[in-house]
Amino acid sequence: MTVLHLLLISFILACTSTAFAEALNSHSSNNNMKRVVVTGANKGIGKACCQKLLEEHSDVFVWLGSRSSERGEEAVQDIIKSVGGDCQDRIAMVTLDVSSEESVLQAAAKIQQQLKGDGKLYGIINNAGIIRGPDHSVVDTNYFGTKRVVNAFLPLLQRPGGRIVNVASASGPYFVQGLSQRDTLYKALKEPWTIEGGLDGVDELAKKYCDQYGSSYAFSKALVNAYNLLLARSQPDLIVNAVTPGWIKTDMTVGQGATNPPSQGAVPPVWALMDPELESTTTGLYYGSDCKRSPIHEYRSPGDPVYNGPTGIEATSSK
Ligand SMILES: NC(=O)c1ccc[n+]([C@@H]2O[C@H](COP(=O)([O-])OP(=O)(O)OC[C@H]3O[C@@H](n4cnc5c(N)ncnc54)[C@H](OP(=O)(O)O)[C@@H]3O)[C@@H](O)[C@H]2O)c1
């Protein structure tokens, strides 16, 4: 191969990658697209959410969040292969470790740059989570990680109507149900609007009770539900809701008998992110895996009557 051939090949490669980058940039900054971020999306339910969004919504651009850029890029390539079509222009990876303030801020800065000008984010799915590890790490990733992401991305969200979906779990209501009703924590998690200090008060509960109950995962998800409500109250022009994906076979539940595929777990988060009916519904609610309203203080099975108790969104204390 001559030097001329090598120069020609490098020229073609440069043109192709520039064209690809331009296509990506035009979709990520095109104001007609709904641009969304999904955290913890290199596998499991998060990855399935990205795929479902691209398959079912041709006007969505997805940033697939992954704490490992290598695993994230692999997931992007898998999704492009499965979805096909123009999907490669509608997905990009963003390195995002929800347990690191620095990583979350860098991810938000990168996305802000790609949004360009006055472009806004349509929504966030806070999906990243862990179930194993020291109690403080579980609470830090699942609860504080959710809050870190929200705080960093709030300025980028479109208003009115930007959406935040917090992926909770049925273990949250189970946790609250298992507490004594005389317990101050029970009242706080059942009626988060009574928490002294509002959103900061949830942080205090997280720190105080982090390793007190032997189930930091369930506790962290109960905190996510309390946070979800208080966040919705503090951001009335956004659509903020929590969902449980259901009992899904992923690395998180490996060996525990779950059989439903991640694509099924993606249904509630994608519904909460995209369903037009939620534009005119009270926000700050928690939905079961059947996408029906559920209480945050006791378990409701899919198919059971929809919960109709107080939403707390209209309560006036501790906003
Ligand atoms: N599976 C279920 O039955 C079930 C039920 C209820 C709720 N959920 C919730 O659904 C969500 C997804 O769970 P899954 O079942 O899909 O579990 P999974 O397969 O283990 O996926 C968890 C994802 O979160 C990521 N992650 C963990 N720590 C992170 C961090 N610090 N920063 C960024 N990403 C991080 C993981 O990345 P790495 O690959 O780098 O570890 C992975 O991509 C979680 O919030 C979970 O609590 C799951």
The ligand as an ORCA input file, in Angstrom:
! r2SCAN-3c Opt
* xyz 0 1
  N     -34.689     -6.265     38.803
  C     -35.739     -6.068     39.586
  O     -36.564     -6.983     39.835
  C     -35.976     -4.713     40.185
  C     -37.088     -4.557     41.021
  C     -37.354     -3.309     41.561
  C     -36.525     -2.245     41.284
  N     -35.431     -2.414     40.484
  C     -34.592     -1.233     40.218
  O     -34.384     -1.108     38.825
  C     -33.135     -0.433     38.586
  C     -32.321     -1.232     37.590
  O     -32.008     -2.481     38.163
  P     -31.673     -3.789     37.308
  O     -32.516     -4.867     37.832
  O     -31.660     -3.473     35.879
  O     -30.191     -4.067     37.852
  P     -28.817     -4.308     37.098
  O     -28.975     -5.191     35.925
  O     -27.859     -4.696     38.175
  O     -28.454     -2.851     36.556
  C     -28.121     -1.829     37.426
  C     -27.499     -0.720     36.611
  O     -27.137      0.338     37.491
  C     -25.779      0.664     37.246
  N     -25.131      1.267     38.398
  C     -24.880      0.746     39.617
  N     -24.223      1.642     40.369
  C     -24.051      2.746     39.609
  C     -23.443      3.996     39.803
  N     -22.824      4.315     40.952
  N     -23.485      4.904     38.804
  C     -24.077      4.609     37.633
  N     -24.636      3.426     37.360
  C     -24.626      2.509     38.351
  C     -25.133     -0.642     36.842
  O     -23.884     -0.388     36.210
  P     -22.641     -1.438     36.289
  O     -22.857     -2.447     35.202
  O     -21.470     -0.556     36.078
  O     -22.678     -2.071     37.637
  C     -26.204     -1.150     35.908
  O     -26.117     -0.529     34.672
  C     -32.467     -0.288     39.952
  O     -32.713      1.005     40.467
  C     -33.198     -1.308     40.798
  O     -33.181     -0.994     42.170
  C     -35.130     -3.614     39.933
*
